Amino acid sequence: MLNRTAEKSMERIRIRMGELAPYDPVDRDGDGKHLNQTMRTQRVTAKRSRGQARFDRSTGVAVMTGPAPEGRRARANAGWQEDGTVEMTPNPYARPAADSEGEAVIREVKSVLTQEIDKAKARIARKLARGR
């Protein structure tokens, strides 16, 4: 329930990042995809503790939204666009999207979570009515 809520709520930032991401009409990788078309929201995968065989315990919900281009060069370019390099000025798209949509995302988490809780209560009531 919490993962669904987080993914639905972050959709607003994903769309805004796609709008703000720089567009290069020259397809340098030859794959037909541009940075603004690769924005994605996904769950954060579990990480192993350094020197441990076990995974860290997950005590919350973590999702990340951002560019997910395929290919090594395209992934590197996404970071260079946001932060810039010695020879290239930054073209930020992630931070402005988060700044402009952050408050709306928090409000949306509240409303979506309320809806998900109401759905869960209805499911539990149906199961109890059936005698399970």
trRosetta pair geometry for C-beta under 8 A, 3 or more apart (Angstrom, degrees):
i j d omega theta_ij theta_ji phi_ij phi_ji
1 4 6.0 -55 -150 35 28 110
1 5 6.5 29 152 -19 62 108
1 113 7.9 87 151 -136 101 70
1 116 4.7 138 -163 161 101 132
1 117 7.6 90 178 -71 144 56
1 120 6.4 -16 -95 -58 147 133
2 5 5.5 -53 -147 36 33 114
2 6 6.3 32 155 -19 66 105
2 61 4.3 -144 136 -57 117 146
2 113 7.7 21 -110 -114 62 103
3 6 5.8 -55 -147 37 31 109
3 7 6.2 27 157 -16 66 109
3 43 6.0 -9 -146 -93 119 121
3 61 5.7 -160 -78 -141 59 118
3 63 7.1 126 -148 -62 70 114
4 7 5.9 -59 -145 40 28 108
4 8 6.2 26 158 -16 65 109
4 112 8.0 -148 120 160 83 119
4 116 6.5 148 83 -106 119 138
5 8 6.0 -59 -146 38 26 107
5 9 6.1 20 160 -15 64 114
5 61 7.9 47 64 132 98 171
5 109 6.1 78 160 -146 108 71
5 112 4.8 151 -138 114 82 114
5 113 4.9 45 -134 -78 150 75
5 116 5.6 -89 -67 -9 107 152
6 9 5.9 -61 -144 40 26 108
6 10 6.2 20 161 -16 65 113
6 61 5.1 -171 -32 140 147 130
6 62 8.0 -178 173 -175 166 4
6 63 4.5 157 135 2 123 132
6 109 7.3 21 -95 -117 53 106
7 10 6.1 -59 -142 38 27 107
7 11 7.2 52 152 -47 57 89
7 41 5.4 143 -143 123 74 127
7 43 7.6 -47 -70 -59 113 79
7 63 5.8 -171 -76 -120 66 160
8 11 5.9 -33 -168 -9 36 118
8 108 7.5 -141 119 152 89 116
8 112 5.2 170 89 -141 132 155
9 12 7.1 -40 174 13 47 106
9 105 5.2 97 162 -163 99 79
9 108 4.5 156 -129 104 89 111
9 109 4.6 22 -106 -73 162 72
9 112 5.7 -138 -61 23 96 147
10 13 5.3 -50 -165 39 65 110
10 14 6.1 71 137 -27 81 100
10 41 4.6 141 102 -125 123 141
10 63 5.8 -141 -9 107 157 132
10 65 4.7 -167 169 -51 122 134
10 105 6.6 42 -92 -140 47 127
11 14 5.4 -53 -148 34 36 116
11 15 6.4 35 156 -19 67 103
11 41 6.5 -90 -79 -4 54 150
12 15 6.1 -56 -153 34 27 108
12 16 6.5 22 153 -14 62 110
12 101 5.0 179 130 -169 109 134
12 104 6.0 -123 151 108 164 119
12 105 5.7 -156 59 -82 127 85
12 108 6.7 154 -13 -3 138 162
13 16 5.6 -57 -145 41 35 110
13 17 6.1 39 155 -24 68 105
13 41 8.0 104 70 -82 96 117
13 65 5.2 109 96 94 114 158
13 97 5.3 108 -159 144 75 109
13 98 6.0 33 -138 -90 127 60
13 101 4.9 -176 -85 86 72 141
13 102 7.9 51 -85 -75 119 53
13 105 6.2 2 -36 -73 108 137
14 17 5.9 -54 -148 33 28 112
14 18 6.7 29 153 -18 61 105
14 39 4.9 152 -167 143 80 118
14 40 6.9 31 -138 -127 127 6
14 41 5.1 -87 -64 -39 136 103
14 65 4.9 -116 -74 -159 85 123
15 18 5.8 -56 -156 34 32 113
15 19 6.7 31 149 -19 65 105
15 39 7.7 174 -74 98 22 147
16 19 5.6 -53 -151 34 36 113
16 20 6.3 20 156 -8 69 111
16 97 3.9 150 110 -141 110 101
16 100 6.4 -164 -169 77 152 118
16 101 5.2 -167 -1 -33 158 139
17 20 6.0 -65 -143 46 30 101
17 21 6.0 45 157 -42 67 102
17 39 4.9 145 91 -117 113 142
17 65 6.8 168 -1 140 149 106
17 66 6.8 -119 -179 -118 165 46
17 67 7.6 -140 148 -51 128 74
17 93 5.5 94 -155 142 69 101
17 94 5.8 22 -122 -101 116 57
17 97 4.4 -63 -70 -29 69 173
18 21 5.9 -38 -138 13 28 116
18 36 4.9 95 -164 -175 65 77
18 37 7.0 73 -143 -85 110 27
18 39 4.5 -113 -64 12 92 140
19 36 7.4 96 -68 -153 11 119
19 97 7.9 137 53 -99 91 112
20 92 7.8 -22 150 119 126 58
20 93 3.9 161 111 -142 101 87
20 96 5.8 -174 -151 79 162 120
20 97 5.6 -149 22 -58 141 101
21 35 4.8 -145 165 117 128 102
21 36 3.8 177 75 -88 116 76
21 39 7.0 -162 -25 -52 143 113
21 67 7.1 116 -115 -76 144 116
21 81 7.2 49 -155 133 80 150
21 93 4.4 75 -83 -162 54 172
22 35 6.5 31 67 61 68 138
22 36 7.4 -151 73 -48 24 104
22 81 5.6 -146 26 -153 119 127
22 91 4.5 14 -42 141 130 152
22 93 7.0 -134 -16 -49 67 130
23 34 5.7 36 -138 162 74 148
23 35 7.4 -148 -96 50 45 91
23 36 5.4 -34 -80 0 88 134
24 27 7.9 147 104 -78 94 34
24 28 7.0 -9 117 -13 141 107
24 34 6.5 -179 47 -138 71 109
24 35 7.5 66 10 5 97 106
27 30 5.9 109 129 -86 105 28
27 31 7.1 -153 -178 44 113 48
27 32 6.1 2 -138 -87 150 32
27 34 7.4 -95 -103 -73 79 84
28 73 7.6 -113 114 130 113 136
29 33 7.6 -29 69 56 128 81
29 71 5.5 113 -148 102 142 170
29 73 6.2 175 -92 77 106 120
29 74 5.6 -16 -56 -59 154 110
31 70 7.0 -161 -171 72 169 103
31 71 6.7 -157 -24 -27 148 142
31 74 7.7 -49 31 -53 138 147
33 37 5.3 -132 -159 81 80 124
33 38 6.0 80 162 -63 123 102
33 69 6.5 166 114 -132 126 94
33 70 7.5 72 52 33 151 91
33 74 7.6 34 90 -138 108 155
34 37 5.1 86 58 9 72 106
34 38 7.5 -148 95 -15 37 95
35 38 6.0 -67 -152 28 34 112
35 67 5.8 -30 -162 -122 83 139
35 69 6.5 -56 -109 -54 60 133
35 74 7.4 -174 -85 -167 78 92
35 77 6.9 -119 -79 113 123 111
35 78 5.9 160 -135 -98 113 82
35 81 6.5 54 -152 -3 169 167
36 39 7.1 -19 -168 -19 40 106
38 67 4.9 51 95 -156 108 79
38 68 5.4 -152 163 60 96 55
38 69 4.2 -17 -150 -73 172 71
38 70 7.9 -155 -130 -5 130 64
38 74 7.5 127 -43 158 169 126
38 78 7.7 -96 82 -87 133 131
39 65 7.0 25 -177 177 96 85
39 66 6.7 -98 -136 172 74 16
39 67 5.9 -50 -88 -89 57 52
39 68 7.4 95 -144 12 16 83
40 65 7.3 -159 97 -143 36 58
40 66 7.4 -26 54 68 64 41
40 67 7.7 66 17 -157 81 18
40 68 4.2 -32 30 14 127 133
41 63 5.9 26 -180 165 94 121
41 64 7.3 -177 -145 92 57 35
41 65 4.4 -17 -97 -98 83 90
42 63 6.7 176 92 -155 25 83
42 64 6.5 -18 62 59 72 77
42 68 7.3 72 -6 -74 130 151
43 62 7.1 91 -165 86 65 65
43 63 5.5 -55 -101 -103 45 77
44 62 3.9 -35 27 112 131 112
44 63 6.5 -149 -19 -99 83 21
44 64 5.7 83 -73 -15 93 103
46 55 4.3 22 154 -168 128 137
46 56 6.5 -169 -166 50 87 78
46 58 6.4 -87 -102 -54 100 115
47 55 6.9 130 79 -150 27 83
47 56 5.8 13 72 11 77 118
48 52 5.8 -166 176 76 89 88
48 53 7.5 -49 -150 -165 125 13
48 54 7.1 147 -139 93 83 30
48 55 5.6 -76 -93 -102 59 56
48 56 7.2 164 -138 -19 17 78
49 52 3.7 34 70 21 100 137
49 54 6.9 12 21 78 107 76
49 55 7.7 134 -11 -161 77 21
49 56 5.5 117 -56 -70 87 84
58 62 7.7 -122 -146 9 106 107
66 78 7.5 106 159 165 103 136
66 94 6.0 6 -116 -110 100 127
67 75 7.7 168 114 -125 108 55
67 78 4.0 -153 77 -135 148 142
69 74 3.6 -109 128 137 138 123
69 75 5.7 -158 69 -68 92 58
69 77 7.6 -17 51 58 155 103
69 78 6.1 175 13 -46 116 124
70 74 6.6 36 72 59 34 141
71 74 4.3 72 75 13 103 110
71 75 6.9 -177 87 -11 52 85
72 75 6.0 -59 -151 34 29 108
72 76 6.5 24 156 -15 65 109
73 76 5.8 -59 -150 38 32 110
73 77 6.2 35 153 -24 66 108
74 77 5.5 -52 -146 33 32 116
74 78 6.9 42 153 -29 62 97
75 78 5.8 -46 -158 20 34 115
75 79 7.5 25 151 -8 61 100
76 79 6.2 -60 -163 38 39 106
76 80 6.4 34 147 -17 71 110
77 80 5.4 -57 -143 41 37 112
77 81 6.1 43 157 -27 69 102
78 81 5.9 -51 -151 29 27 112
78 82 6.9 21 154 -14 60 106
79 82 5.9 -58 -151 37 34 108
79 83 6.1 -10 168 17 71 113
80 83 6.7 -76 -133 57 25 83
80 84 6.9 43 -177 -132 61 9
80 85 5.5 -10 -147 -41 102 106
80 88 6.5 45 168 73 106 141
81 90 7.4 88 159 -157 35 61
81 91 4.9 -49 -173 61 80 103
81 93 7.0 -1 129 5 114 113
82 90 6.4 -11 142 -157 28 105
82 91 7.4 -64 -82 74 25 59
82 92 5.5 57 -153 -118 61 61
82 93 6.5 -92 -98 33 82 76
82 94 5.5 -1 -121 15 129 112
82 95 7.4 118 -162 -7 104 96
83 90 5.5 -77 165 -108 14 118
83 92 7.9 65 -70 -87 34 85
84 88 5.4 -159 -153 99 71 75
84 89 5.3 -45 -121 -179 129 23
84 90 3.3 -83 -36 -58 105 72
84 91 7.6 124 -74 -3 81 56
85 88 4.6 46 40 36 93 95
92 95 5.1 -34 -179 41 129 106
92 96 5.7 120 119 -13 105 101
93 96 6.5 -61 -144 43 25 104
93 97 6.2 26 159 -21 61 114
94 97 5.9 -62 -151 37 26 111
94 98 6.4 21 157 -15 65 109
95 98 5.8 -55 -143 39 32 108
95 99 6.1 31 158 -19 66 108
96 99 5.6 -55 -142 39 32 112
96 100 6.1 22 163 -13 67 111
97 100 6.2 -62 -142 41 25 103
97 101 5.9 -12 171 13 64 118
98 101 6.6 -74 -130 54 21 87
98 102 5.5 48 169 -64 63 102
99 102 6.2 -26 -132 -9 18 119
101 104 5.2 -66 -163 49 63 113
101 105 5.7 69 140 -32 88 102
102 105 5.7 -56 -149 30 29 112
102 106 6.7 27 156 -18 64 102
103 106 5.8 -52 -153 33 35 111
103 107 6.6 32 151 -15 66 104
104 107 5.7 -54 -150 38 35 111
104 108 6.2 35 151 -20 67 108
105 108 5.5 -56 -146 38 31 112
105 109 6.4 40 152 -27 65 99
106 109 5.7 -44 -150 25 33 114
106 110 7.0 34 151 -18 60 101
107 110 5.8 -55 -160 32 35 113
107 111 6.7 23 151 -11 68 106
108 111 5.8 -57 -145 41 37 105
108 112 5.8 30 160 -14 72 110
109 112 6.1 -58 -137 44 25 105
109 113 5.8 26 162 -20 63 113
110 113 6.0 -59 -143 38 21 109
110 114 6.5 24 156 -21 60 107
111 114 5.7 -53 -150 33 31 114
111 115 6.6 31 152 -18 64 104
112 115 5.6 -53 -151 36 35 112
112 116 6.3 34 152 -18 67 106
113 116 5.6 -52 -144 38 34 111
113 117 6.3 35 155 -20 66 104
114 117 5.8 -54 -147 36 29 110
114 118 6.5 30 153 -18 63 106
115 118 5.7 -56 -150 36 31 112
115 119 6.5 33 152 -19 65 104
116 119 5.6 -51 -149 35 33 113
116 120 6.4 34 152 -20 65 104
117 120 5.6 -53 -148 36 33 112
117 121 6.4 36 152 -20 65 103
118 121 5.7 -50 -147 34 33 112
118 122 6.5 33 153 -19 64 105
119 122 5.7 -56 -151 36 32 111
119 123 6.5 33 151 -20 66 104
120 123 5.6 -51 -148 34 34 112
120 124 6.4 33 154 -18 65 105
121 124 5.8 -55 -148 37 32 111
121 125 6.3 33 153 -20 65 106
122 125 5.7 -53 -147 36 32 113
122 126 6.5 34 154 -20 64 103
123 126 5.8 -54 -150 34 32 111
123 127 6.5 30 154 -18 65 105
124 127 5.8 -55 -149 36 33 110
124 128 6.3 30 154 -17 66 106
125 128 5.8 -56 -146 38 31 110
125 129 6.3 34 154 -23 65 106
126 129 5.6 -55 -148 34 31 113
126 130 6.6 26 155 -15 64 106
127 130 5.9 -59 -151 38 32 108
127 132 4.6 -69 -178 59 88 119
128 131 7.7 53 -179 -70 33 20
128 132 7.2 -94 -81 55 29 71
